[in-house]
Amino acid sequence: MKKEKKSLSFWQIWNMSFGFFGIQFGFALQNANVSRIFETLGAEIENIPILWIAAPVTGLIIQPIIGHLSDNTWTRLGRRRPFFLIGAILASIALLIMPNSPTLWIAAGMLWIMDASINISMEPFRAFVGDMLPSKQRTLGFSMQSFFIGTGAIIASFLPYIFTEWLGISNTAPAGEIPLSVRLSFYIGGAVFLVSVLWTVFSTKEYSPEELAEFEDKELEAQMKKEELANIKNSKSDFKIGIIFLSIGLVLTFILNRIQVDEQVYILSIGLSLFGLLELTSGLLKKSGKLKNGFVAVISDFNTMPSTMKQLAVVQFFSWFALFAMWIYTTSAVTSHVYGTTETTSELYNNGANWVGICFGIYNGFAAVFAFLLILLAKFTNRKITHSISLIIGGLSLASIFFITNPTLLLLPFVGIGLAWASILAMPYAILTGSLPSHKMGVYMGIFNFYIVIPQILAASVLGFLVKALFNNQPIYALVLGGFSMILAGILVVFVKDKD
């Protein structure tokens, strides 16, 4: 018989989740202002997605590595908290440097560093809930994270507007310089990030590896480890998957070359080819008997992920494609479609960019409120229905921006997007953790992130081409496409198997 984890009090769950307030504070500043920084430093609209590619690629690489390391780490601070602390220190430094980037290429490089640092802190926080809470409290745990994500993001998104409208700090700057209101927002973000994570690090104690082992079904755990060992030794699946993906990638590259598309579209085909090579490399290492390394373990875990995780992966793909379209193009869509300007040095453009920060703050603020309402809805229905309703409402809201020309009315669709955002941050993880073994919680949370960053890479490689070639450089259509993608995700979630 396995031992049950004890239920934690509301305030214990509050403390263990509080670090997400700072993480999302930094993440929201990045999402709301990086496109603005890129445009200010001279980026063309069709090139913005390729500059954003740093974020998803970083997550794709960093999160499974951090997950694997945290699964196999134990220090005086535990196994997850050291990574919270390291990521917070690095991210805080990056937030101080980012708004002072003198050139576009330095800003793109700082985005890469900043996103890597945020990922180091963020990934173990997801596994932290699975480690610490019993099944009946998982939805509350992830909803608490959603609450802090919402509250952190709303304050961060509002900061440039507050500095400009309430404190009279300059919202414009000479060509090629970032306004003071944005720079000050990033400085505050660095401090908030570090302090919030420190709160969680020193207020929460983790279970030891011995205690975690007591919570597992011993027979089931032994069987799973036996299967994992067999999978690690089996190189045939790696070779098969590797050949398939490498072949698709090479064929797609040939086709793209024949039809002469923009270079950024090649990211998709090159990515498929690289993944194929990684699978083949894993197969070769297995065949030569080199089994005891993290690379082989991560690839093997990816190839044998639980069925629930595979089903959720498709939902995540379409959900995050929509979100990435929104984060990349809302500033340029609103300033051009609603405010009627593309001149980045003008007061009108910067007023529009500040209003996007308010809109982002609205969806994050309502996400904080909806986080706890979703718990009640899930009790009356279930987690799948709750997530489906939320995604469909969010998708309809995102697409509806096309019909709005009054800045004030823009606030309405972002309320619906807030509902979807709250659900995206909680329900998939609450569903997923029930299908994962505790000794693999970190690495599987990192692998699950693949299905967040892969659609982002697709968006970064394709959206710029679509906006330029099909949408006549009108970024508002990228938001419409994102809306339809989120609606599709809402339909697909109904087919996911949710088990504890």
Secondary structure, 3 states (H helix, E strand, C coil): CCCCCCCCCHHHHHHHHCHHHHHHHHHHHHHHHHHHHHHHCCCCHHHHHHHCCHHHHHHHHHHHHHHHHHHCCCECCECCHHHHHHHHHHHHHHHHHHHHCCCHHHHHHHHHHHHHHHHHHHHHHHHHHHHHCCHHHHHHHHHHHHHHHHHHHHHHHHHHHHHHHCCCCCCCCCCCCCCHHHHHHHHHHHHHHHHHHHHHHHHCCCCCHHHHHHCCCHHHHHHHHHHHHHHHHCCHHHHHHHHHHHHHHHHHHHHHHHHCCCHHHHHHHHHHHHHHHHHHHHHHHHHCCCCCCHHHHHHHHHHCCCHHHHHHHHHHHHHHHHHHHHHHHHHHHHHHHCCCCCCCCCHHHHHHHHHHHHHHHHHHHHHHHHHHHHHHHHHHCCHHHHHHHHHHHHHHHHHHHHHCCCHHHHHHHHHHHHHHHHHHHHHHHHHHHCCCCHHHHHHHHHHHCHHHHHHHHHHHHHHHHHHHHCCCCCCHHHHHHHHHHHHHHHHHHHHCCCCC
